[in-house]
């Protein structure tokens, strides 16, 4: 089940991220740019089906990863505190490099900061983790809409600068622009996204401690599928439609509020679809296990495809084509990692993170 969850999350998150890699990232959340009806429908589906939901899946799996790391450290008699500290430092280093060089919307730095807080919760019982996790998701639903809607409109000269740099500038020009953007948006992202990330971390850790993550047939997943999937998807699509074609405030608020419900429904659905894989799917799931390499690879390749120093497709394709390119890139990365993982135990960036994590620790 965890392998299937990672696989779905990787495809979902790239569909969202490409909207900010292939097009202007300076538009308002409540006023997405769509020049044609095809663009508008694509944005509606992305916002309704993927925005915030696959981020929730990714964050849930981070909490699951903490649970697995705790279990492994205990079995091998390793100092979990040092392992975890090193892991958060490694994530922060990779995240800063990712945000400055390729994609300012990085989530690894957020995970490193909020993951450090999660360490304090590591010994909590399942019930407390669930209560705190749910409370944090509710808190995020309350504070995120006014914060997002309060973002001032970007001055036209900044928008023009973005276009000039990403269509005509070189790699160093793009890095400077991305670095400034990363520094500007990260504090607000830590508040808006960090709260929900920590909530999902708690739920992921609870799923490991309770044994639910290892049991795809658990009745809680069936309840999530039954009670959350249909209403969550329906309300998410409605919120995205209202925010895009109607008054933005209720649309944005509804989209954010129902995102956790939809994510729970997705987890329940993925649990139902989790079956012992055949040979090809087993290789795909193994490649999907290198989620860090795929996540970073998506940004590295897509930013090169769309920037002026690469294939210069920034703003030159419609949004549906951008989604197709993003999905194709992710599938290509998975294919490459299937070959890589047939020879090596870890993906390339997993190897880097592991070396940082186990630095000066006798394994």
Beta strands, then each sheet from edge to edge (+ up, - down):
end
